[in-house]
Every structure is written in structure tokens, then in C-alpha cells.
């Protein structure tokens, strides 16, 4: 029975974050990252495993389908629906909790979660991100991890289309 799989309990509506976040905070520093994660690849899982090492738990803010579509990656993106992307991500051992955001950035979600550590990929300038400034304002850490080169969902989709 699909709905009884334990990893699915890691997917939480953003309106219902208080209790799960309290449990995670009791374990130690909460790390937050976000993204679309449309077609999961080695670059993604490496990045997420590295992000998880920054604290006791990793909360992932997943772009909703509407939010992802506004990123300009193509008219048919995301390829996978948010429920499917959330399920695949929740199954990863590095991820403690998956939630969604509909906005263009996860700023409102970060304000709600107030992570101890905000992690982004190395292609971001943390000093220019409003989210990073907010996390640093209350003593949190905001850092960019080294970008895993050679892996891109957009490039993978283009490769598949050429076949």
C-alpha cells in the first residue's frame, strides 16, 4: 500500500510545519535548502548529502509546480509533478522533511522555518540573497556549497530530446 510507506510522512504541508519542526529542532541545528529537483541526478543527491552534513536535519523547500513553471526553464517544465518530486526527495536518507512553496523564492517559508543554516548551490552569491540576510540577522549561517559541475537537469532534458 503506497500511502503507508514511512518516507511519505516526511512530506509536510507548509501550514503544518510546527510539530515536525519542533521535533527536528530537538535533534540539533536545522538546515534548509530549496529547489525544483525536477529530474533527480548525481549532482542533486551529492549536494543534498553535503547540505545534510551542515546540521542535524535537512528541510527541503520544494518549488511548487506553479513556482517552478515561472523559473523560465521551458514551457513543459517541471516534467514531474510536485507530489512526485516530493516523494522521490523524501525517500532520500539525507532529507528529514520536504515542504512546498508557491512563491518565486522561498523567503516566506524561510521566515516561518527560521533555519539555523541556509544552504544554496555554489552558483549563488549569498551576499545578494534576501533569504541569506534574513538568516544571518538572527545569528544563523548562510553558505553556498561547492557546485557539482557536469550535472544539469536542463542539459539532461535536452540530451533526451535529441534521442
OpenMM code with the backbone's topology and positions (N, CA, C; nanometers):
from openmm import Vec3, app, unit

residues = "UNK UNK UNK UNK UNK UNK UNK UNK UNK UNK UNK UNK UNK UNK UNK UNK UNK UNK UNK UNK UNK UNK UNK UNK UNK UNK UNK UNK UNK UNK UNK UNK UNK UNK UNK UNK UNK UNK UNK UNK UNK UNK UNK UNK UNK UNK UNK UNK UNK UNK UNK UNK UNK UNK UNK UNK UNK UNK UNK UNK UNK UNK UNK UNK UNK UNK UNK UNK UNK UNK UNK UNK UNK UNK UNK UNK UNK UNK UNK UNK UNK UNK UNK UNK UNK UNK UNK UNK UNK UNK UNK UNK UNK UNK UNK UNK UNK UNK UNK UNK UNK UNK UNK UNK UNK UNK UNK UNK UNK UNK UNK UNK UNK UNK UNK UNK UNK UNK UNK UNK UNK UNK UNK UNK UNK UNK UNK UNK UNK UNK UNK UNK UNK UNK UNK UNK UNK UNK UNK UNK UNK UNK UNK UNK UNK UNK UNK UNK UNK UNK UNK UNK UNK UNK UNK UNK UNK UNK UNK UNK UNK UNK UNK".split()
positions = [
    Vec3(0.0842, -0.1177, 0.0000),
    Vec3(0.0000, 0.0000, 0.0000),
    Vec3(0.0895, 0.1250, 0.0000),
    Vec3(0.0801, 0.2096, -0.0990),
    Vec3(0.1706, 0.3228, -0.1180),
    Vec3(0.1644, 0.4227, -0.0036),
    Vec3(0.0469, 0.4570, 0.0459),
    Vec3(0.0362, 0.5610, 0.1475),
    Vec3(0.0937, 0.5201, 0.2825),
    Vec3(0.1306, 0.3950, 0.3003),
    Vec3(0.1869, 0.3514, 0.4271),
    Vec3(0.3398, 0.3490, 0.4274),
    Vec3(0.4015, 0.3916, 0.3187),
    Vec3(0.5472, 0.3945, 0.3136),
    Vec3(0.5997, 0.5015, 0.4088),
    Vec3(0.6933, 0.4659, 0.4967),
    Vec3(0.7393, 0.5594, 0.6006),
    Vec3(0.7945, 0.6925, 0.5465),
    Vec3(0.8642, 0.6907, 0.4338),
    Vec3(0.9247, 0.8151, 0.3853),
    Vec3(0.8202, 0.9199, 0.3468),
    Vec3(0.6985, 0.8766, 0.3143),
    Vec3(0.5946, 0.9728, 0.2763),
    Vec3(0.5541, 1.0631, 0.3934),
    Vec3(0.5783, 1.0178, 0.5162),
    Vec3(0.5467, 1.1023, 0.6325),
    Vec3(0.6410, 1.2213, 0.6425),
    Vec3(0.7490, 1.2214, 0.5643),
    Vec3(0.8425, 1.3342, 0.5641),
    Vec3(0.7921, 1.4501, 0.4781),
    Vec3(0.6836, 1.4304, 0.4042),
    Vec3(0.6259, 1.5360, 0.3207),
    Vec3(0.5192, 1.6075, 0.4033),
    Vec3(0.5411, 1.7381, 0.4261),
    Vec3(0.4555, 1.8142, 0.5166),
    Vec3(0.4062, 1.9412, 0.4477),
    Vec3(0.2775, 1.9655, 0.4573),
    Vec3(0.2192, 2.0893, 0.4063),
    Vec3(0.2815, 2.2067, 0.4832),
    Vec3(0.3129, 2.3166, 0.4156),
    Vec3(0.3760, 2.4293, 0.4859),
    Vec3(0.2911, 2.4857, 0.5993),
    Vec3(0.1608, 2.4646, 0.5969),
    Vec3(0.0739, 2.5120, 0.7055),
    Vec3(0.0838, 2.4236, 0.8293),
    Vec3(0.1447, 2.3061, 0.8157),
    Vec3(0.1503, 2.2097, 0.9253),
    Vec3(0.2932, 2.1827, 0.9734),
    Vec3(0.3789, 2.2823, 0.9659),
    Vec3(0.5207, 2.2620, 0.9960),
    Vec3(0.5565, 2.2655, 1.1449),
    Vec3(0.4745, 2.3249, 1.2290),
    Vec3(0.5152, 2.3487, 1.3679),
    Vec3(0.5587, 2.2232, 1.4424),
    Vec3(0.4766, 2.1200, 1.4450),
    Vec3(0.5109, 1.9990, 1.5208),
    Vec3(0.6338, 1.9286, 1.4630),
    Vec3(0.6404, 1.9052, 1.3304),
    Vec3(0.7610, 1.8395, 1.2784),
    Vec3(0.8879, 1.9220, 1.3005),
    Vec3(0.8769, 2.0538, 1.2885),
    Vec3(0.9950, 2.1382, 1.3116),
    Vec3(1.0402, 2.1326, 1.4568),
    Vec3(0.9464, 2.1271, 1.5488),
    Vec3(0.9823, 2.1157, 1.6904),
    Vec3(1.0609, 1.9876, 1.7156),
    Vec3(1.0164, 1.8786, 1.6546),
    Vec3(1.0885, 1.7511, 1.6698),
    Vec3(1.2295, 1.7604, 1.6116),
    Vec3(1.2419, 1.8240, 1.4953),
    Vec3(1.3738, 1.8369, 1.4323),
    Vec3(1.4651, 1.9274, 1.5137),
    Vec3(1.4128, 2.0374, 1.5645),
    Vec3(1.4947, 2.1299, 1.6449),
    Vec3(1.5514, 2.0613, 1.7689),
    Vec3(1.4765, 1.9674, 1.8255),
    Vec3(1.5230, 1.8945, 1.9436),
    Vec3(1.6465, 1.8109, 1.9127),
    Vec3(1.6662, 1.7771, 1.7859),
    Vec3(1.7812, 1.6956, 1.7453),
    Vec3(1.9082, 1.7788, 1.7260),
    Vec3(1.8931, 1.9094, 1.7052),
    Vec3(2.0086, 1.9957, 1.6810),
    Vec3(1.9806, 2.0920, 1.5672),
    Vec3(2.0860, 2.1511, 1.5104),
    Vec3(2.0691, 2.2540, 1.4072),
    Vec3(1.9894, 2.2062, 1.2856),
    Vec3(1.8959, 2.2905, 1.2434),
    Vec3(1.8127, 2.2632, 1.1268),
    Vec3(1.8722, 2.3343, 1.0060),
    Vec3(1.8953, 2.2588, 0.9009),
    Vec3(1.9475, 2.3110, 0.7744),
    Vec3(1.8313, 2.3223, 0.6769),
    Vec3(1.8322, 2.4280, 0.5956),
    Vec3(1.7291, 2.4465, 0.4942),
    Vec3(1.7936, 2.4671, 0.3582),
    Vec3(1.7366, 2.4044, 0.2577),
    Vec3(1.7714, 2.4333, 0.1198),
    Vec3(1.6438, 2.4234, 0.0377),
    Vec3(1.6533, 2.4622, -0.0876),
    Vec3(1.5338, 2.4597, -0.1709),
    Vec3(1.5703, 2.4361, -0.3161),
    Vec3(1.4680, 2.4060, -0.3951),
    Vec3(1.4884, 2.3889, -0.5379),
    Vec3(1.3728, 2.3169, -0.6024),
    Vec3(1.3866, 2.2952, -0.7339),
    Vec3(1.2843, 2.2278, -0.8133),
    Vec3(1.3074, 2.0770, -0.8127),
    Vec3(1.4312, 2.0349, -0.8322),
    Vec3(1.4686, 1.8927, -0.8318),
    Vec3(1.3769, 1.8128, -0.9234),
    Vec3(1.3676, 1.8588, -1.0484),
    Vec3(1.2733, 1.8025, -1.1454),
    Vec3(1.3104, 1.6607, -1.1861),
    Vec3(1.4314, 1.6404, -1.2328),
    Vec3(1.4818, 1.5069, -1.2657),
    Vec3(1.6059, 1.4881, -1.1793),
    Vec3(1.5924, 1.4080, -1.0772),
    Vec3(1.6989, 1.3920, -0.9792),
    Vec3(1.8207, 1.3250, -1.0427),
    Vec3(1.9389, 1.3818, -1.0165),
    Vec3(2.0630, 1.3267, -1.0716),
    Vec3(2.1744, 1.3324, -0.9664),
    Vec3(2.2910, 1.2827, -1.0017),
    Vec3(2.4036, 1.2735, -0.9082),
    Vec3(2.4396, 1.4089, -0.8484),
    Vec3(2.4325, 1.5136, -0.9270),
    Vec3(2.4620, 1.6468, -0.8748),
    Vec3(2.3680, 1.6840, -0.7614),
    Vec3(2.2400, 1.6536, -0.7790),
    Vec3(2.1416, 1.6827, -0.6748),
    Vec3(2.1698, 1.6045, -0.5466),
    Vec3(2.1846, 1.4728, -0.5593),
    Vec3(2.1990, 1.3911, -0.4387),
    Vec3(2.3305, 1.4193, -0.3666),
    Vec3(2.4341, 1.4538, -0.4405),
    Vec3(2.5609, 1.4924, -0.3779),
    Vec3(2.5436, 1.6213, -0.2995),
    Vec3(2.4802, 1.7197, -0.3625),
    Vec3(2.4540, 1.8474, -0.2967),
    Vec3(2.3691, 1.8291, -0.1708),
    Vec3(2.2632, 1.7497, -0.1803),
    Vec3(2.1744, 1.7296, -0.0653),
    Vec3(2.2450, 1.6559, 0.0483),
    Vec3(2.3292, 1.5598, 0.0159),
    Vec3(2.4058, 1.4900, 0.1196),
    Vec3(2.5038, 1.5858, 0.1878),
    Vec3(2.5662, 1.6731, 0.1096),
    Vec3(2.6573, 1.7733, 0.1674),
    Vec3(2.5801, 1.8712, 0.2555),
    Vec3(2.4632, 1.9134, 0.2100),
    Vec3(2.3814, 2.0061, 0.2875),
    Vec3(2.3429, 1.9445, 0.4219),
    Vec3(2.3069, 1.8191, 0.4210),
    Vec3(2.2662, 1.7494, 0.5435),
    Vec3(2.3774, 1.7460, 0.6468),
    Vec3(2.5020, 1.7424, 0.6021),
    Vec3(2.6170, 1.7390, 0.6931),
    Vec3(2.6361, 1.8705, 0.7689),
    Vec3(2.5645, 1.9752, 0.7281),
    Vec3(2.5765, 2.1062, 0.7925),
    Vec3(2.4954, 2.1166, 0.9218),
    Vec3(2.4154, 2.0148, 0.9544),
    Vec3(2.3346, 2.0202, 1.0757),
    Vec3(2.2802, 1.8836, 1.1110),
    Vec3(2.1847, 1.8824, 1.2027),
    Vec3(2.1267, 1.7560, 1.2492),
    Vec3(2.0145, 1.7078, 1.1593),
    Vec3(1.9530, 1.7998, 1.0834),
    Vec3(1.8435, 1.7628, 0.9945),
    Vec3(1.8413, 1.8573, 0.8757),
    Vec3(1.7799, 1.8108, 0.7674),
    Vec3(1.7703, 1.8907, 0.6448),
    Vec3(1.6247, 1.9039, 0.6040),
    Vec3(1.5784, 2.0290, 0.5972),
    Vec3(1.4444, 2.0605, 0.5495),
    Vec3(1.4584, 2.1113, 0.4073),
    Vec3(1.3812, 2.0536, 0.3163),
    Vec3(1.3872, 2.0946, 0.1767),
    Vec3(1.2590, 2.1670, 0.1383),
    Vec3(1.2737, 2.2892, 0.0907),
    Vec3(1.1618, 2.3650, 0.0367),
    Vec3(1.1541, 2.3392, -0.1129),
    Vec3(1.0482, 2.2746, -0.1557),
    Vec3(1.0326, 2.2358, -0.2954),
    Vec3(0.9465, 2.3382, -0.3685),
    Vec3(0.9991, 2.3880, -0.4822),
    Vec3(0.9170, 2.4765, -0.5645),
    Vec3(0.7914, 2.4010, -0.6060),
    Vec3(0.6753, 2.4605, -0.5849),
    Vec3(0.5516, 2.4005, -0.6346),
    Vec3(0.5567, 2.3994, -0.7869),
    Vec3(0.4645, 2.3300, -0.8487),
    Vec3(0.4608, 2.3270, -0.9947),
    Vec3(0.4483, 2.4680, -1.0521),
    Vec3(0.3634, 2.5504, -0.9911),
    Vec3(0.3437, 2.6869, -1.0396),
    Vec3(0.4710, 2.7703, -1.0237),
    Vec3(0.5348, 2.7584, -0.9101),
    Vec3(0.6586, 2.8312, -0.8847),
    Vec3(0.7677, 2.7875, -0.9818),
    Vec3(0.7794, 2.6568, -1.0023),
    Vec3(0.8815, 2.6025, -1.0937),
    Vec3(0.8570, 2.6493, -1.2368),
    Vec3(0.7317, 2.6524, -1.2781),
    Vec3(0.6987, 2.6933, -1.4156),
    Vec3(0.7406, 2.8379, -1.4430),
    Vec3(0.7384, 2.9214, -1.3396),
    Vec3(0.7748, 3.0626, -1.3563),
    Vec3(0.9258, 3.0852, -1.3652),
    Vec3(1.0048, 2.9820, -1.3463),
    Vec3(1.1506, 2.9981, -1.3491),
    Vec3(1.2075, 3.0085, -1.4904),
    Vec3(1.1262, 2.9854, -1.5906),
    Vec3(1.1695, 3.0034, -1.7289),
    Vec3(1.2592, 2.8936, -1.7838),
    Vec3(1.2441, 2.7722, -1.7345),
    Vec3(1.3272, 2.6614, -1.7828),
    Vec3(1.2671, 2.5913, -1.9037),
    Vec3(1.1510, 2.6373, -1.9459),
    Vec3(1.0847, 2.5779, -2.0609),
    Vec3(0.9362, 2.5629, -2.0356),
    Vec3(0.8574, 2.5614, -2.1426),
    Vec3(0.7120, 2.5566, -2.1281),
    Vec3(0.6577, 2.4261, -2.0700),
    Vec3(0.7355, 2.3198, -2.0771),
    Vec3(0.6890, 2.1907, -2.0269),
    Vec3(0.7516, 2.1534, -1.8931),
    Vec3(0.8154, 2.2495, -1.8281),
    Vec3(0.8798, 2.2213, -1.7002),
    Vec3(0.7939, 2.2739, -1.5864),
    Vec3(0.7890, 2.2074, -1.4756),
    Vec3(0.8645, 2.0862, -1.4482),
    Vec3(0.8041, 1.9638, -1.5190),
    Vec3(0.8903, 1.8688, -1.5480),
    Vec3(0.8457, 1.7451, -1.6113),
    Vec3(0.7678, 1.6585, -1.5134),
    Vec3(0.8130, 1.6565, -1.3896),
    Vec3(0.7489, 1.5766, -1.2856),
    Vec3(0.6669, 1.6665, -1.1937),
    Vec3(0.5488, 1.6231, -1.1591),
    Vec3(0.4603, 1.6989, -1.0703),
    Vec3(0.5198, 1.7071, -0.9305),
    Vec3(0.4792, 1.8109, -0.8565),
    Vec3(0.5374, 1.8354, -0.7248),
    Vec3(0.5203, 1.7168, -0.6298),
    Vec3(0.4079, 1.6469, -0.6358),
    Vec3(0.3881, 1.5309, -0.5478),
    Vec3(0.4894, 1.4212, -0.5790),
    Vec3(0.5177, 1.4019, -0.7075),
    Vec3(0.6155, 1.3004, -0.7473),
    Vec3(0.7562, 1.3424, -0.7071),
    Vec3(0.7898, 1.4695, -0.7302),
    Vec3(0.9220, 1.5186, -0.6923),
    Vec3(0.9399, 1.5098, -0.5412),
    Vec3(0.8362, 1.5441, -0.4663),
    Vec3(0.8433, 1.5380, -0.3200),
    Vec3(0.8643, 1.3941, -0.2718),
    Vec3(0.7969, 1.2996, -0.3335),
    Vec3(0.8107, 1.1587, -0.2932),
    Vec3(0.9523, 1.1074, -0.3163),
    Vec3(1.0084, 1.1381, -0.4315),
    Vec3(1.1452, 1.0941, -0.4627),
    Vec3(1.2434, 1.1561, -0.3622),
    Vec3(1.2273, 1.2843, -0.3339),
    Vec3(1.3177, 1.3524, -0.2410),
    Vec3(1.3010, 1.3002, -0.0986),
    Vec3(1.1781, 1.2775, -0.0567),
    Vec3(1.1541, 1.2277, 0.0793),
    Vec3(1.2165, 1.0908, 0.1015),
    Vec3(1.2325, 1.0135, -0.0048),
    Vec3(1.2919, 0.8807, 0.0075),
    Vec3(1.4432, 0.8859, 0.0321),
    Vec3(1.5044, 1.0012, 0.0112),
    Vec3(1.6487, 1.0135, 0.0333),
    Vec3(1.6789, 1.0207, 0.1829),
    Vec3(1.7803, 0.9482, 0.2258),
    Vec3(1.8150, 0.9485, 0.3671),
    Vec3(1.8664, 1.0841, 0.4148),
    Vec3(1.9194, 1.1650, 0.3263),
    Vec3(1.9732, 1.2955, 0.3653),
    Vec3(1.8646, 1.3965, 0.4008),
    Vec3(1.7420, 1.3729, 0.3575),
    Vec3(1.6348, 1.4694, 0.3772),
    Vec3(1.5457, 1.4276, 0.4934),
    Vec3(1.5250, 1.5226, 0.5847),
    Vec3(1.4425, 1.4972, 0.7026),
    Vec3(1.2975, 1.5353, 0.6809),
    Vec3(1.2746, 1.6383, 0.5988),
    Vec3(1.1397, 1.6894, 0.5782),
    Vec3(1.1344, 1.7609, 0.4443),
    Vec3(1.0240, 1.7433, 0.3719),
    Vec3(1.0005, 1.8132, 0.2450),
    Vec3(0.8718, 1.8929, 0.2597),
    Vec3(0.8769, 2.0201, 0.2196),
    Vec3(0.7580, 2.1037, 0.2175),
    Vec3(0.7594, 2.1849, 0.0886),
    Vec3(0.6537, 2.2603, 0.0629),
    Vec3(0.6393, 2.3320, -0.0639),
    Vec3(0.6374, 2.4828, -0.0446),
    Vec3(0.6648, 2.5551, -0.1542),
    Vec3(0.6367, 2.6984, -0.1576),
    Vec3(0.5899, 2.7353, -0.2974),
    Vec3(0.4924, 2.8267, -0.3028),
    Vec3(0.4326, 2.8697, -0.4293),
    Vec3(0.4936, 2.9984, -0.4836),
    Vec3(0.5648, 3.0706, -0.3993),
    Vec3(0.6217, 3.1987, -0.4387),
    Vec3(0.7425, 3.1780, -0.5300),
    Vec3(0.7946, 3.2868, -0.5847),
    Vec3(0.9127, 3.2776, -0.6718),
    Vec3(1.0380, 3.2418, -0.5931),
    Vec3(1.0450, 3.2820, -0.4673),
    Vec3(1.1585, 3.2480, -0.3806),
    Vec3(1.1032, 3.1865, -0.2517),
    Vec3(1.1876, 3.1184, -0.1761),
    Vec3(1.1402, 3.0562, -0.0524),
    Vec3(1.1446, 3.1500, 0.0685),
    Vec3(1.1517, 3.2812, 0.0453),
    Vec3(1.1705, 3.3759, 0.1556),
    Vec3(1.0641, 3.3612, 0.2648),
    Vec3(0.9367, 3.3548, 0.2269),
    Vec3(0.8301, 3.3427, 0.3272),
    Vec3(0.8419, 3.2118, 0.4049),
    Vec3(0.8770, 3.1053, 0.3367),
    Vec3(0.8948, 2.9758, 0.4029),
    Vec3(1.0132, 2.9808, 0.4996),
    Vec3(1.1202, 3.0440, 0.4588),
    Vec3(1.2380, 3.0582, 0.5462),
    Vec3(1.2030, 3.1414, 0.6691),
    Vec3(1.1216, 3.2441, 0.6521),
    Vec3(1.0783, 3.3242, 0.7668),
    Vec3(0.9999, 3.2374, 0.8660),
    Vec3(0.9221, 3.1453, 0.8150),
    Vec3(0.8432, 3.0572, 0.9010),
    Vec3(0.9312, 2.9531, 0.9702),
    Vec3(1.0241, 2.8948, 0.8965),
    Vec3(1.1079, 2.7866, 0.9483),
    Vec3(1.2196, 2.8384, 1.0386),
    Vec3(1.2783, 2.9522, 1.0022),
    Vec3(1.3917, 3.0099, 1.0755),
    Vec3(1.5037, 2.9061, 1.0962),
    Vec3(1.5591, 2.8566, 0.9857),
    Vec3(1.6634, 2.7538, 0.9974),
    Vec3(1.7898, 2.8083, 1.0633),
    Vec3(1.8655, 2.7172, 1.1223),
    Vec3(1.9953, 2.7540, 1.1789),
    Vec3(2.0972, 2.7755, 1.0679),
    Vec3(2.0802, 2.7001, 0.9588),
    Vec3(2.1734, 2.7073, 0.8459),
    Vec3(2.0917, 2.7097, 0.7166),
    Vec3(2.1233, 2.8049, 0.6306),
    Vec3(2.0663, 2.8121, 0.4960),
    Vec3(2.1762, 2.7723, 0.3998),
    Vec3(2.1475, 2.6759, 0.3136),
    Vec3(2.2468, 2.6266, 0.2180),
    Vec3(2.1916, 2.6425, 0.0769),
    Vec3(2.2774, 2.6908, -0.0124),
    Vec3(2.2434, 2.7032, -0.1537),
    Vec3(2.3596, 2.6446, -0.2340),
    Vec3(2.3335, 2.6221, -0.3634),
    Vec3(2.4392, 2.5743, -0.4521),
    Vec3(2.5419, 2.6836, -0.4761),
    Vec3(2.6613, 2.6434, -0.5155),
    Vec3(2.7729, 2.7355, -0.5337),
    Vec3(2.7537, 2.8400, -0.6415),
    Vec3(2.6482, 2.8292, -0.7201),
    Vec3(2.6242, 2.9286, -0.8245),
    Vec3(2.5472, 3.0497, -0.7715),
    Vec3(2.5213, 3.0543, -0.6405),
    Vec3(2.4520, 3.1678, -0.5792),
    Vec3(2.5505, 3.2574, -0.5062),
    Vec3(2.5290, 3.3883, -0.5127),
    Vec3(2.6039, 3.4853, -0.4338),
    Vec3(2.5226, 3.5100, -0.3075),
    Vec3(2.5623, 3.4488, -0.1977),
    Vec3(2.4855, 3.4538, -0.0738),
    Vec3(2.4670, 3.5966, -0.0226),
    Vec3(2.5623, 3.6849, -0.0485),
    Vec3(2.5514, 3.8225, -0.0004),
    Vec3(2.4408, 3.9007, -0.0704),
    Vec3(2.3937, 3.8510, -0.1829),
    Vec3(2.2887, 3.9200, -0.2574),
    Vec3(2.1493, 3.8636, -0.2305),
    Vec3(2.1423, 3.7547, -0.1574),
    Vec3(2.0127, 3.6903, -0.1323),
    Vec3(1.9453, 3.7458, -0.0075),
    Vec3(1.8212, 3.7888, -0.0240),
    Vec3(1.7414, 3.8382, 0.0886),
    Vec3(1.7264, 3.7294, 0.1947),
    Vec3(1.7134, 3.6044, 0.1496),
    Vec3(1.6990, 3.4921, 0.2427),
    Vec3(1.8226, 3.4783, 0.3327),
    Vec3(1.9403, 3.4936, 0.2728),
    Vec3(2.0649, 3.4824, 0.3492),
    Vec3(2.0766, 3.5956, 0.4506),
    Vec3(2.0411, 3.7146, 0.4090),
    Vec3(2.0455, 3.8296, 0.5010),
    Vec3(1.9523, 3.8066, 0.6192),
    Vec3(1.8343, 3.7515, 0.5924),
    Vec3(1.7392, 3.7240, 0.6998),
    Vec3(1.7952, 3.6210, 0.7978),
    Vec3(1.8467, 3.5092, 0.7476),
    Vec3(1.9001, 3.4039, 0.8346),
    Vec3(2.0158, 3.4579, 0.9183),
    Vec3(2.1012, 3.5361, 0.8577),
    Vec3(2.2139, 3.5952, 0.9322),
    Vec3(2.1667, 3.6962, 1.0357),
    Vec3(2.0512, 3.7596, 1.0135),
    Vec3(2.0007, 3.8624, 1.1054),
    Vec3(1.9698, 3.8080, 1.2444),
    Vec3(1.9383, 3.6802, 1.2560),
    Vec3(1.9101, 3.6227, 1.3877),
    Vec3(2.0204, 3.5269, 1.4334),
    Vec3(2.1383, 3.5370, 1.3700),
    Vec3(2.2527, 3.4563, 1.4129),
    Vec3(2.2711, 3.3258, 1.3388),
    Vec3(2.1892, 3.3011, 1.2371),
    Vec3(2.2039, 3.1797, 1.1575),
    Vec3(2.3182, 3.1911, 1.0590),
    Vec3(2.3487, 3.0818, 0.9952),
    Vec3(2.4575, 3.0737, 0.8980),
    Vec3(2.3969, 3.0573, 0.7590),
    Vec3(2.4508, 3.1297, 0.6625),
    Vec3(2.4083, 3.1155, 0.5228),
    Vec3(2.5327, 3.0884, 0.4409),
    Vec3(2.5321, 2.9767, 0.3705),
    Vec3(2.6522, 2.9417, 0.2953),
    Vec3(2.6194, 2.8739, 0.1639),
    Vec3(2.7083, 2.8919, 0.0692),
    Vec3(2.6972, 2.8253, -0.0605),
    Vec3(2.7911, 2.7058, -0.0601),
    Vec3(2.7407, 2.5928, -0.1026),
    Vec3(2.8240, 2.4734, -0.1151),
    Vec3(2.8860, 2.4706, -0.2539),
    Vec3(2.9959, 2.4019, -0.2660),
    Vec3(3.0620, 2.3891, -0.3950),
    Vec3(2.9668, 2.3269, -0.4958),
    Vec3(2.9539, 2.3912, -0.6093),
    Vec3(2.8638, 2.3444, -0.7142),
    Vec3(2.9196, 2.2161, -0.7740),
    Vec3(2.8334, 2.1178, -0.7899),
    Vec3(2.8729, 1.9911, -0.8511),
    Vec3(2.8643, 2.0098, -1.0030),
    Vec3(2.9794, 2.0272, -1.0666),
    Vec3(2.9805, 2.0564, -1.2103),
    Vec3(2.9509, 1.9315, -1.2932),
    Vec3(2.9004, 1.9567, -1.4125),
    Vec3(2.8758, 1.8485, -1.5065),
    Vec3(2.7375, 1.7872, -1.4980),
    Vec3(2.6525, 1.8403, -1.4084),
    Vec3(2.5182, 1.7852, -1.3912),
    Vec3(2.4159, 1.8976, -1.3983),
    Vec3(2.3207, 1.8828, -1.4880),
    Vec3(2.2169, 1.9826, -1.5070),
    Vec3(2.0924, 1.9135, -1.5590),
    Vec3(1.9801, 1.9388, -1.4926),
    Vec3(1.8543, 1.8807, -1.5400),
    Vec3(1.8210, 1.9329, -1.6790),
    Vec3(1.8422, 2.0621, -1.7015),
    Vec3(1.8126, 2.1213, -1.8325),
    Vec3(1.8949, 2.0540, -1.9413),
    Vec3(2.0240, 2.0321, -1.9171),
    Vec3(2.1095, 1.9655, -2.0159),
    Vec3(2.0658, 1.8204, -2.0357),
    Vec3(2.0252, 1.7542, -1.9280),
    Vec3(1.9786, 1.6165, -1.9371),
    Vec3(1.8517, 1.6073, -2.0214),
    Vec3(1.7593, 1.7001, -1.9998),
    Vec3(1.6353, 1.7025, -2.0780),
    Vec3(1.6667, 1.7257, -2.2254),
    Vec3(1.7581, 1.8178, -2.2544),
    Vec3(1.7966, 1.8443, -2.3941),
    Vec3(1.8592, 1.7205, -2.4575),
    Vec3(1.9408, 1.6490, -2.3827),
    Vec3(2.0039, 1.5265, -2.4333),
    Vec3(1.8981, 1.4208, -2.4670),
    Vec3(1.8016, 1.4043, -2.3792),
    Vec3(1.6951, 1.3062, -2.4008),
    Vec3(1.6134, 1.3428, -2.5232),
    Vec3(1.5857, 1.4691, -2.5423),
    Vec3(1.5062, 1.5127, -2.6571),
    Vec3(1.5763, 1.4864, -2.7896),
    Vec3(1.7079, 1.4812, -2.7883),
    Vec3(1.7834, 1.4569, -2.9114),
    Vec3(1.7838, 1.3096, -2.9524),
    Vec3(1.7472, 1.2229, -2.8600),
    Vec3(1.7493, 1.0791, -2.8882),
    Vec3(1.6354, 1.0407, -2.9804),
] * unit.nanometer
topology = app.Topology()
chain = topology.addChain("A")
for resn in residues:
    res = topology.addResidue(resn, chain)
    for name in ("N", "CA", "C"):
        topology.addAtom(name, app.Element.getBySymbol(name[0]), res)
